[in-house]
Amino acid sequence: MGALWMSALARQYPQIRFVTMSPGGTNGTEGLNDLPPVKRFVLRGMFRLMLLLGKMHRLETGAKRYVDGLLDKSYKSGVIYASKVGVTGPVVDQSTIFADLKNVAFQNNANEAIHRFIK
């Protein structure tokens, strides 16, 4: 919903660059810290294994995606970027995988829904 909203904002405010970038499957964040100890232990172990198997990437890789989204002008405003396959690897315009992300009506609906919520 937020990514669709960002695409609507990009059309509304063309003078501002809006890039939606997924950090991908990023190991090493603090996202598990609030879980109960057993769940946290199991998931951290699973994430480490996925990292070793190449199914996730390190924190630096996920953070670099954000920096690239900000600084690399080849990323276009209003576009949603994430991994081409799975949760790691090269990023691509996700509308090439899921065409509904380019649907202006869906983007406008997300914009309207969010504005109804924040009123």
N, C-alpha and C positions, 0 to 999 in steps of 0.2 A: 504494500500500500504506500509506504513512504517513498519507494523508488518511483512508482508511478506518479506520485505527487511531485517529486523533483522534476520529472519530465514535463509535467504541466507547468511548473514554475519556470522552466527554461523557455517555454514558448511565451509565457506571460511577460517575462523580463529578459529579453534577448541580450541586453547590455551586461547581464550577469552570467557567469559560466557556472552551470550546475552539472556536476559529474557524480554519478552514483557508482561507487567502487566497493565491491565485496573484498574483504581481506582474505577470503578463502579459508580453508581448513588450517587454522593457525595454532600450533602447539606453543605453550609457554605463556599464555595470557593468564589473567587472574580470574577468569570467568567461572572457574569451579570453586573458588574459595568459600562461597556461602553454602555449599552443599554439605550434607552430613559427612562425617569423616570416612565412613566406609565407601560411600558413593564416590567421594572425591578421590580416594585411593585407587579404586577400580578404574575410574575414568582417566585419571592421570596415567596409569599403567597402559590402558588401551591407547591413549593418544601417543604415548612414547613408541608403542609398537607400530602404530600407523605411520609415525614419522620415519621410523626405520624402514618400513615397507614402501615409502614414497607416496603414501596416501594422504599425508598432511605435510605442511612445511613449517619452518621455524618462524618465530615471532618477527624477526627482521624482514622476512619475505612479505608477510602480511602488512607490516608497517610500510614497507617500500611501495606497496600497491597504493596506499593512501597518498604518499608523497608524490608518486608518479601521476596520480589523478589530479593533484593540485598543480603540478609544475609542467607536466608534459602536455603541450598544446595539441598533440595528436589525438588526445582523448576529447571527444566532442561533447558539447553541452547538451543535456537532455537524454543522454545515453546511459544505459545501465550496463556496467562491465562486471564480469565475474569469470571464473575459470571456464575454459572451453569444454573440458571434460572433467567430471568429478569436482573435487574441492581444491585442487592444486594444479599448477601448470600455467600456461599462457592465458591471459585474459582476452575475452572477445566481447563484442556487443551482443548482449544476451537476446536481443530481438532476432538475431540470426538463428537462434535455437528455439525461442518461444515468441512467435510473431505477435502475440497479444500484447506484449510490452510496448509495441509501437502504436497500439490502438489509441487514437486521440480520445475517443469516447471513454475508454477505461481510465485514461489518465485524468480526464476532466471529472469523472465520477470519484476518483480517489481524492482529488482536490476538494470537491464539494463535501465529501464525507469528513475529511479532516477539518475543514472549516466549520462544519456543523458541530464537531466534537469540541473544538476549542472556543466556541462562542460561550 
